[in-house]
């Protein structure tokens, strides 16, 4: 339901400002009359989408908890009410609170998830929509919990596998820099005045460059 910002005149001929939820312009004017207010300026407030994007492990937890509660006979609206009061992470709590609000206004779960912008993965939203259409949302939520749990584990393995090469590369760069800027200059001081091979002269030039400019 859109939120309207207004400036109005009350029965005491005083100017008042505020916000009010209304279905449309006609509903807004009706609500204004009910409060004995004459709107002077009014405009719908654009609702901001939440910027947080659900991670794989969070999508898995959301699907698993939803599946468990739906299997226990709890409605989607009641399940969202429990979730928004249970999760301690502010970003997740804000998403669940918005979901609960949109569902209470008549949207389905998948529609409410789409209204959150990019918070939920597209696959998750589409699968939930399919489950609602086919009447097997409980089974879909369980399958998506397994899917995103596997994705989370795979992401963890990829990060772990990439960590060692990154550390090794960093250490290699540091060691090479130390060799060229600290170790080799000491040897080159001893070798001054001696005819050096081409490769040694190249290393001397690189070392001098690193010392002079880095």
C-alpha positions in Angstrom: 0.0 0.0 0.0 1.5 3.4 -1.0 2.4 6.0 1.6 1.4 9.6 0.9 3.1 12.7 2.3 0.8 15.5 2.8 0.4 19.1 4.0 -3.2 19.9 5.0 -5.4 22.4 6.8 -7.4 21.2 9.9 -10.6 22.5 11.4 -8.7 25.1 13.4 -7.3 26.5 10.1 -3.9 25.3 11.1 -1.4 23.7 8.7 -0.4 20.1 9.6 2.0 17.7 7.9 2.3 14.0 8.0 2.2 10.6 6.3 -0.7 8.3 5.6 -1.1 4.8 3.9 -3.7 4.8 1.2 -4.6 2.4 -1.7 -4.8 5.2 -4.3 -5.6 8.9 -4.6 -9.3 8.4 -4.0 -8.7 6.4 -0.9 -6.2 9.1 0.2 -8.9 11.9 -0.1 -11.4 9.7 1.7 -9.0 9.2 4.6 -8.2 12.9 4.7 -12.0 13.8 4.9 -12.4 11.2 7.7 -9.8 13.2 9.7 -11.3 16.5 8.9 -8.3 17.6 6.9 -8.2 19.5 3.7 -5.0 18.5 1.7 -3.0 21.4 0.3 0.0 19.5 -1.0 0.2 15.7 -1.3 2.4 13.2 -3.1 3.0 9.5 -2.9 6.3 8.5 -1.3 8.4 6.2 -3.4 9.1 3.1 -1.4 12.8 2.2 -1.1 13.9 -1.3 -1.8 16.2 -3.0 0.7 19.8 -3.2 -0.7 20.9 -6.3 1.2 21.2 -9.5 -0.9 20.5 -12.8 0.8 23.5 -15.1 0.9 23.3 -18.8 0.1 23.4 -19.9 3.7 20.8 -17.4 4.6 18.5 -18.5 1.7 19.0 -22.1 3.0 18.1 -21.1 6.6 15.0 -19.1 5.4 13.8 -22.0 3.2 14.4 -24.6 5.9 12.7 -22.7 8.7 9.8 -21.9 6.4 9.5 -25.6 5.4 9.5 -26.7 9.0 6.8 -24.3 10.1 4.6 -24.9 7.0 4.9 -28.6 7.7 3.6 -28.0 11.2 0.5 -26.3 9.9 1.6 -22.7 10.5 0.4 -20.2 7.9 2.9 -18.2 5.8 1.9 -15.0 7.5 2.4 -16.4 11.0 5.7 -18.0 9.9 7.0 -14.6 8.7 5.9 -13.1 12.0 7.9 -15.7 13.9 11.0 -15.2 11.6 11.1 -11.4 11.9 11.1 -11.7 15.7 13.7 -14.5 15.8 16.6 -13.4 13.5 19.1 -11.1 15.2 20.8 -9.8 12.0 19.3 -6.3 11.3 19.3 -6.6 7.5 17.6 -10.0 7.6 15.1 -8.8 10.2 14.2 -5.8 8.0 13.6 -8.1 5.0 11.4 -10.4 7.1 9.5 -7.5 8.5 8.8 -6.1 5.0 7.8 -9.6 3.8 5.3 -9.9 6.6 3.9 -6.4 5.9 3.4 -7.1 2.1 1.9 -10.6 2.7 -0.6 -9.1 5.3 -1.7 -6.7 2.6 -2.7 -9.5 0.3 0.4 -10.5 -1.7 1.6 -14.1 -2.0 4.9 -15.1 -0.6 6.7 -15.0 -4.0 5.1 -11.6 -4.9 6.3 -10.2 -1.6 9.8 -11.6 -2.3 9.8 -9.8 -5.7 8.8 -6.6 -4.0 12.0 -6.6 -2.0 14.1 -5.9 -5.2 17.2 -8.0 -5.5 17.2 -9.3 -1.9 16.3 -12.8 -2.9 17.8 -14.9 -5.7 15.7 -15.1 -8.8 15.7 -18.9 -8.7 14.3 -19.0 -5.2 11.5 -16.6 -6.0 10.5 -18.5 -9.2 10.6 -21.8 -7.4 8.4 -20.5 -4.6 6.0 -19.1 -7.2 5.9 -22.5 -8.8 5.2 -24.1 -5.5 2.4 -21.7 -4.7 0.8 -22.3 -8.1 1.1 -26.1 -7.8 0.0 -26.3 -4.2 3.3 -27.9 -3.0 5.1 -24.9 -1.4 6.2 -27.0 1.6 8.1 -29.5 -0.6 9.6 -26.7 -2.7 10.9 -24.9 0.4 12.5 -28.1 1.6 14.2 -28.7 -1.7 15.5 -25.1 -2.0 16.9 -25.4 1.6 19.0 -28.4 0.4 20.0 -26.6 -2.8 21.3 -23.5 -1.1 23.0 -25.5 1.6 25.0 -27.3 -1.1 25.7 -24.0 -2.9 27.0 -22.5 0.4 29.3 -25.5 1.0 30.6 -25.3 -2.6 31.3 -21.6 -2.2 33.2 -22.3 1.0 35.3 -24.9 -0.7 36.1 -22.6 -3.6 37.2 -19.8 -1.2 39.3 -22.3 0.7 40.9 -23.6 -2.4 41.7 -20.0 -3.6 43.2 -18.9 -0.3 46.4 -21.0 -0.5 47.5 -19.8 -4.0 46.8 -16.2 -3.0 48.9 -16.5 0.2 51.7 -18.3 -1.8 51.7 -15.6 -4.5 51.9 -12.8 -1.9 54.7 -14.5 0.0 56.6 -15.0 -3.3 56.3 -11.4 -4.3 57.5 -10.3 -0.9 60.5 -12.7 -1.0 61.5 -11.6 -4.6 61.3 -7.9 -3.5 63.5 -8.6 -0.5 66.0 -10.4 -2.7 66.2 -7.6 -5.3 66.2 -4.7 -2.8 68.2 -6.1 0.2 70.2 -9.2 -0.6 71.4 -8.6 -4.2 72.7 -5.1 -3.6 75.1 -6.4 -1.0 76.6 -8.8 -3.6 76.7 -6.2 -6.3 78.8 -3.9 -4.0 81.4 -6.7 -3.7 81.4 -7.3 -7.5 82.0 -3.6 -8.5 84.6 -3.2 -11.2 84.3 -6.9 -12.4 83.0 -7.7 -15.9 79.6 -9.4 -15.2 77.6 -11.7 -17.4 74.6 -10.2 -19.2 72.0 -11.9 -17.0 73.7 -10.5 -13.9 73.7 -7.0 -15.3 70.0 -7.3 -16.0 69.4 -8.4 -12.4 71.6 -5.4 -11.3 69.5 -3.0 -13.4 66.2 -4.4 -12.0 67.6 -4.2 -8.4 68.7 -0.6 -9.0 65.3 0.3 -10.5 63.4 -1.2 -7.5 65.6 0.6 -5.0 65.4 3.9 -6.8 61.7 4.0 -7.6 59.9 1.6 -5.2 
